Amino acid sequence: MTLHLPRTLWLSALLLVLSACGGTKTVVDAGAPPMEREAGGNPTKTRQAQVMALFMDGNRARLSGDAPKAITLFEQCLKVDPTNSAAQFELAKLYHMAQDWPRAVDMARKATNNDPENIWYRFLLADLYSQNQRHAEAAEVYKGIVKKWPDRHEVYFSLARSLAQAGKPAEATQVFRDLEKRIGTNEELVANEFDMLATSGQLTEAEALLQRAIANDPTSTQYAGMLADLYSEMGQTEKALEQYRKVLAMDPSDSMARLALAEHYFSNNERSKAFDELNIAFADPDLDIDAKMQVLLGFFEMSNNEGEQPGERTQLIERSYELIGTLKKTHPESGKPYTIAGDFLMRDGKPKEARDEFRQALRTEQDKYPIWQQVLQLDLQAQDFAALNEDATKAAELFPTQPEFHFYRGIALGQLKKYDEAIEALVTGRDLVVDNPELEVQFLSSLGDAYHEAGEHTKSDQSYERALAIDGKNISVLNNYAYYLSERSENLQKAEEMSKRSNELSPGQATYQDTYAWVLYKLGRYPEARVWIEKAVGTGATDGVLAEHYGDILSKLGDNAAALEQWKKAKTLGGASELIDRKITEGRLVE
C-alpha cells in the first residue's frame, strides 16, 4: 500500500520585482561609460532612466517568450549598473529556465547580497540550491529568512526539510521544537514534521510523533489516519486496521478513511469487506471524484492482469461496473464516470456500448480532445460513416486547428461518396499539419483516393507522388496508386513496380496480391496473374472484386467454365463491377 504523506505546500510565490524600481535599468551600448553617480553612490537621474527603460525592455521580451533577447537586455542592464539586484533576479530565473544552474545560482546569490531586504530573492536562491541537491546551503538561506522574518512560519518547514535532506535530522527536529514554542502544536506542524521524518526513513520517530499528537488531541481524525497509513506502510496491518476503525468511529462520513480501509482489506484479500467500504465512499458526493477514479483505474489495471484468478477477475469487473453506476448517480455533472465506463467496455469487447458511454461523457466534457478521438475511432471501427461525419464535424468546429478531426471528416465524406466535400476537408486538414510526416502522408494518401473517385486523376497521381516522396515505403499508397493506374491502364510498368514492392514489404496480404494480379492482367501476363490471384484466394479472402478478377483472368486463359463460377461467386458476394451481369448472362469476358 502506498503511504499517503501530507506535503507542505511549497511557496509558489510569483517572484515579481516588488521593490525593484529603484534598481531597474535600461539598454545602452555595450561600451557605455561607467555609471555616473551622485554623492552617496546613487546613479544619476539620467542613467537611472536609461536603466529603467532597459529593464522594462527585458521584461517585455521575457513576457513575449523571447528568453535569449531578455537575457541580453538584462545583461546589458548589469553593464550599466553591476549591482542592479532586480536584473540579477530576472537573469537568475532565465538561466534557471535554460537549465544553466551555475549562472542561475550566481545571479540569485548576487541579487540577495545586493538587496538583502527582498525576501523573494532569498526564496529563489534557496529553491535553486534545493533543486541542485545543495541542501545545506539551502538551509543556510532559510535560516537567514527565519531570522529576519520570524513570523513567516511556513519557512520553518522548508528549513527543517533542507536540514533533514542535508543529513542533519537532529537540527531539523529542533526547528520544529522552536516553532512549536512560538505557535504551539497544530495539525500543520505535526503533518510537516511527520512528512520530514517519514521521507527520511525515520518511521519509528514518525510513529512516536503521531502517538504524542494523539495523546494531546485524541479527537483528531487526521492524526489517526496518518498513523493508520504509517502502520500499513510498516506492514503492521492489525494496528492499521484499528486506527482506520477509530477514524470512522469518530467521523463516519470520512470517506477518505473508507478508501484507505478498503485498500487495506484488498491487500489482505478481504474483497467483500473492501467493496462494502467502497460502496459507501462512492455514494458520498463530498468525496472528490478523482479519488474514486483512481480506485477504478486501479481495478482496470488489475482486471487486465492475466495472473488474476478467472473467478476473481470476473467479480472484479462486475463490481467495477457497479461502482461506475454509483459514480454516475453521485456525480451527474461529470463526464468522468462515462469515460471510465467506455474504457472498460472497449477492453471487454463491447465497442458499440463503449461509444455510447463516450458520447454521454461529451455532454459535459466537450472540450476533452481524447474523448472525441475515442468516439471517432469507434465510429470508424463500426463503419458508421454518417455518424463519423457528424461527430467529426462537431469536433472540427470545437478544435478547428487540429488536423486529425478534418481527416476523419474527409474519410467519412469519401465513404459517403461526397467527394468534393471530402477533398475540401482533407485539404483543410493537410494544411494544418506541422512537423508530422506520418500524418501528412495519411492526408495525401486519402486525397489521392478522393481525387481518383472524383475523376481528377492528375491531382490523384500528384497526391500519391507527394506521399511517396515523404515515405517511399508506405504500403497503402504503393498499393492504391498501383491499382488506380491499372484501372486506367496508364503507366502500367510503374504500377507493376509499386505493386511488387508493396507485396515485398507486406507479404501474404490478399488485397496487395489481388492488386499485383490485376496489374499483371493489364500487362497481358495472364499466367503470372493467375499465380498471384490464387495466392490471394488462398488466404481465405472473400471479396466480390477479387472473385471477379479471378474470373476475368481465367477467361483470358481460356477456362470460361471456371471463370463463370467465379463471376457468379462475385455476384453473390457483392462489390463486383457493373459488367458482372453481362459476364454471367453471356458466359464470356465483357470489358
ABEGO torsion letter per residue (X at the ends): XBBBBBBBBBBABBBBBAAAAAABBBBBBAABBBBBBBBGGBBBAAAAAAAAAAAAAAAAAAAAGBAAAAAAAAAAAAAABAABAAAAAAAAAAAAAAGBAAAAAAAAAAAAAABAABAAAAAAAAAAAAAAGBAAAAAAAAAAAAAABAABAAAAAAAAAAAAAAGBAAAAAAAAAAAAAAAEBBAAAAAAAAAAAAAAGBAAAAAAAAAAAAAABAABAAAAAAAAAAAAAAGBAAAAAAAAAAAAAABAABAAAAAAAAAAAAAAGBAAAAAAAAAAAAABAABBAAAAAAAAAAAAAAAABAABBAAAAAAAAAAAAAAAAAAAAABAABAAAAAAAAAAAAAAGBAAAAAAAAAAAAAAAAABAAAAAAAAAAAAAAGBAAAAAAAAAAAAAABAABAAAAAAAAAAAAAAGBAAAAAAAAAAAAAABBGBAAAAAAAAAAAAAAAAAAGBAAAAAAAAAAAAAABAABAAAAAAAAAAAAAAGBGAAAAAAAAAAAAAABBGBAAAAAAAAAAAAAAGBAAAAAAAAAAAAAAGBBBAAAAAAAAAAAAAAGBAAAAAAAAAAAAAAEGBBAAAAAAAAAGBBBX
